């Protein structure tokens, strides 16, 4: 049973010196460890990616944009209170909340909470385009799930949007394992070159290696590129503390997909052509889509994929193309150009892969849910398997790991997704 998988089977020794604190100056010069469909590996450069993908492949990437989610306030006493933006509450829609003027409410983590019992926190900022300083205030409203709180932000200039406020007041939230403060260089380094939709508190790091030159080369190879949006949450760094993954609560993330992309995905699958996902966030979104269509077919329009839904017998037996077409019909009947939903999908050994045939990804932390996903993709069960051999090869070959590290190009060890 998938819930009985032990996380200790996904451990390996990651020396600190294998974790770079900054990326390479040229993004696409990083190394690329390729795992072919036959399981054999090859060492290449990332800029060679267009030459390594099969003809008629379609590439799907996540265009989310990392926001300056870390806000540091100082109380009159001098105490430092850090507020970490997680996801919007009012307005709950990401686009609307960044367009808010005057106030909005977010779900946040709060550092040094014991020093903030009551009252407002204030800071003075000067958003871009403003000739006068703006006072930003934060007020605690109520506790939310876990150790988080609903925080109301207000500012005294009704012409300024929350997007401008965050840009002026916050810092890029680089991963904790980098063991340093955010730097000005992270403002560009920790964004993909195609980042567009604001909302993430962590970058979809597999996309950090792409350059315009790589995209131009993809086009020259007639490889289509599609974009979806999944806003990466802080839960991506949440360690698995339970012995068995069945006791680990998977984090929920919001995603958006356009009707146009869904049609392209259906066409790709109907013609049995390969689909390449850039990063685990794109994977989570793509693999959630047929599950969403299956739910809608049963009358469930909650637009949320639960952690274990994919492992139910009825779901496993459902047809992928039928489910995708049901989802497309639902969007068309709504009159909208796309759909926003959420997913807490857990992808681990035992998962039925439906959408993703090729994956571009980075090297992930030991005992992480992302390593479970990679193991499942390569057809393993956790013990003495292909992911471990690849990671050992990467460590012995001096590859760089995690967010600012090198990349992998992984091919499924089975034929194209079994529809």
N, C-alpha and C positions, 0 to 999 in steps of 0.2 A: 504493500500500500504506500502511495506517495507520501501520506502524512507521517509515516514511520521512518522516512529517510532521516538519517542522523547527519547533522551539520558537520560533525568532526571528520566525516569522510571527504569533506571538501576543504581541507586545510592544506597549507603548504607554507614553507618558510620564505618570507619576503624580506630580505635585508633592506634596511633603511636607505642604503646608498643606491638602491635600484629605483628609488622614487625621486624623480627630478622635481626641483622646486620651481623651475621655469621651463617653458617650451623651447624648442629649437627656433632659431631666428626665421628660418623658412619652413613653413608648416608642412609642405608636401615632401620635405627631404627626410622625414622620419622613416624608420624601418618598418617593414610590413612582413609579418610572418604568415605565410599562406598555408592553409591546410586543404589539400585537394580532395575531390570526392572519393579518391581511393585511400585517404588517410595519410598520404605522404606529404611531407612539408617542404617548403621552399622559402628562401630568404630573398626578399625583394625590397624595393623602395615604394613609398606610398604613391608617388607621382606616376608609377607604372600601373595603377589600378585600372584605368580604362583598357589597357592591353590584356588584363588578366580576367576581366568579366566576359562571360560567354555572349555570343551574338544575340541580339534581340532582348537582352536583359533589361529590366526596368529597375532604376535605383529610387528608393524612397527615403527621404531624410526629414528630420524634425526641425522646423524653422523657429522654434521657441527662442526667446531672447531673455538672457539673464538680467534681472533687475538689481538695483543697488539695495538689496534686501536688509542689510545690517545698518540700523540707525542707532547712534550712540548719543544719549542725552546725559546732561550733568545736572544734578540737583543743586540747589543753593548751598548745600552742605559740602558739595564737592564729590559726592558719591556718583559713580558712573553706572548708568543703567543702559543695557543694550537690549534693543527690541529687534527681533528677527521676524520679518514678514513671511508668513507661510502661504495663506490663501485668503481671498477676499470674502467677506461676509455680507456687507451692504455697501454698494451693490455687489451681488455675488458673481456677476459676470466680469471676467477679466478686462474686457475692452471698456465696459462701462465704468469700472472702478478707476481705471487710469484716466478716464475722461472726467471724473468727478471734480467738482469745484467747491471748495469750502470745507467739506468733510467727507469721510468714509470710514468704514469699520473693517478691520482685518483680524484674522486669527493669527496669533503671534506667540513665539517663545520669548521669554523675558529673562535676561541675565541679571543676577544680583537682585532678584525679586524681593528679598527680605529687607532691602533698603528702600523699597517703594511700597509703602503701606497704603497711601492715599494721596490725593491731590494730582494736579497736572504736572507733566514734565514739559519743558519748553526749550526750544533752540531757535536761533536766528539764522536764516538762510537767505541767499540771494539767487533765486532760480534764473535760468537763462532767459534773457529778454526783459527782466525786471529792473527798473531803475531804483526801486525802493526795497529795503530789506523786508522779508516776510517772517512772521513768527509762526512756527509750527508747534502745535501742542498735542500731547498724547494723554489719554485718560483710560484707566482700567475700567472695563464694564462688568465682565463676569468670566469665570473660568469656563473653558471649553474642554475638549477631550484631552486626557493625559495631563501634562504639565503646561498647557497652553492657555492663553487668555484672549478674549475679545478686546481689542484695543481700538478706541475711537481716535482718529487723527483729525485735527481741524487746523485751518490756517486762515490768516486774516487778509487774504487778497482773493476776492471772488473771481478774478480773471485767470487765476493760476490753476492748472490741472494737477491731479495727484501724480501723474507721470513726471511733471516738471519738479514737483516737490521731492520725489524719491531720487531723481537724478541729482538734485542739489544737496540733499541731506544724507544720503546713504553711501554705503561702500559695497563693492562687489563681494559676495560671500564665497570666497574660495574654499575648497575642501579643508577640513581640519587636519588631515594627514599631511598637508603641505607644511604645517608647523611654522607659519609665518603670518604676518599681517598682510592685508591686501595692499597692493602697490598700484601706482598709476598705470603700469604696463598691463595689469590684469583687465583693465577696462576694455582693451582690444583683444588681448591674448585669450581671455576666458569667454569669448564669443565666437561663434561660427561666422564665416564670411557671409552666410545667407540668413543670419538671425533677423527676425522680423516681428514676431508676435510677443510682446512683453508678458512675462509671468513666471519664469523659472527662477528658482533660488539655487540651481546648480546647472552647469552646462551639459548638453548632450555631447559628451567629450569625444566620441568617435568622429563627430563632424568637425572637430577642430583642425583636422589635417587637410581639409579641402581648401583649395585655392581656385581662383577664377581660371587659371591655366588648366587645372584638372577638369573643371566643368567644360571648358572649351574642348578638351580632348575627348571627354565623354560624348559630347555632341558630334564630334568628328567620327566617332565609332557608332553613331546611330543608337546610342543608349539613352533612353528617355529618363528624365528626372522628375519625380513627383514629390510634393511637399505636404506634410501634415503638421499638426501642432499638438504636442503633449507638453504641458508645463511640469517640469521636473520639480518634485518636492524635496524637502529636507529628509524625508523618509528613505531616500536613496542611500543615505549614509547610515541608516539605522542598523546596528549590528544584530545578528541572529543570536539571541541570548538563550533560547530554548535548546534543549538537547535534540529534539525532533522538530522538523519544520512545521509539523501540524500544529504546534503550539506557538508559532510565530505569527503575529498579526501583520499581514502585508499592508503596506501603505497604499492609499488611494491617490490617483492623479487624474487630472482633467485633460481631455483631449478634444480636438476638433478636426473633422475631416470634411472636405468639400465633396459635393455631388460629382464634380468633374473627375476628381481623383478616384472615387469609388467606381465610376464607370470604367476608368482605365485599368483598375485592379481586376475588375470582372473580366475585361477583355483579355488581360494578360493570362489569367487563370483558364479561361475558356480555350485559349490557344496553347495552353501548357508551356508557356514561356517563363523563364526564370525571373524571380523577384528578389532583389537584393535590398535588405534593410540596413540603413546606416545607424548603428547604435541600438542598444537594448530598449531605448524609449520608443523608437520606431517599431521595433519588434513587438513590444507590449501593445501598442496601438493596433498594428496590423492583425495580430492574433486575436484581439478582442472583437474585431469587426464581425466575423461570422457568428460569434457567440451572441453578439448584440442582435443580429438578425434572427437567430434562433429564438431568443427571448421574445422578440416582437411577434414572431409567428405564433407564440403561445399566449399572446395577449399581455405580456409584461412590458410596459413602456416606461419603466423606471429609468432606463438609460444608464444603468450601472452594472458592471460585471463584478461579481463577488469573487473572493479569493479562490474558491474551490469549484466554481461552476464548471470549469472545463473538464473536470474528472468525473462528472456524473454520467452514468451509462447512457441515458437518453441523449445527452449532449454529444458524447463521443460518437454516437451512431448517426448524428445529423449530417446532412449533406452541405458541404461548404458553399458551393455555387448557389444552391437554392437559398441558403441563409443570406448570402451577400445580396442577392436580387430582392429578397424581402426587405432588407435594410434600405436598398436604393429606392424601392417603391414607397417606403415609409417617408423618406426624405422628400421625394417628389410630391407626394400627397400633402405634405406639410407646407409646400410652397416656398420652402427655404432653399438657399444655395448650398447648405451644409448642415452638419449636425454636431452638437457638443454633448459629450457624455463623459463618464468617469469609469475608471477601471482599477481594481485591486487584484488583478490576475496574478496568480502564482504559476510561474513556468519552471517546472522541475522534471527530472527523469520520470517518465510515464505520461508526459503531456503529448497530445496528438497535434503535431505541427500541420497547419493547413495553408499558411500564406507564405512564409519565409523560406526561401531556398538557399540564399547566400546571405552572410552577415559580415558587415564591417564593424569591428568593435575594438576596444582597448583591452589591456590586461587588468583584471579585476582583483579586488581584495580577497584574501583568504576568508573562508567561511561566510561568504556573502550570497545573497539571493541571486546576484548577477552571475556568479560562478555556477549556481544551480541551473540557470538558464542556458549558459554555454554548454554545460555537460549534457543537458537534455538535447540541445541542438545537434551535438556530435554523436548522439546515440548511446550515451553512457548511463550507468546506474550508480556512479559515485565512487567505485573502487577500481583502482588499477586501470584507468581508462584513458581515452585519447586526450582529454583536456589536460590531464596531469602530465602526459608525455610532452605535450606542446609547451606547457608552462616551464617544465624542467629544461627543455631545449632553449627556450627564451632566456631563462636565468643563466644558463651556461654560456649563452651567446651574447651576454651583456645587453639584452634589451632593456628599455626603460619602461617602468610600470605606472599604472594609474593615470590620473587626469591629463598630465602634461607628458605622458610617455609615448611609446610606440603603439602600433596598431596590429590587428589581426585581420585576415581575410579568410573566413571560414565557409566551407561548402558542406552542405548536409551529406551525410554518409549513406543516404538512400536516394532513390530517384526523386523527381520533382514531387511536390506536395501531393499527398494522396487525397484527391477530392472525394 
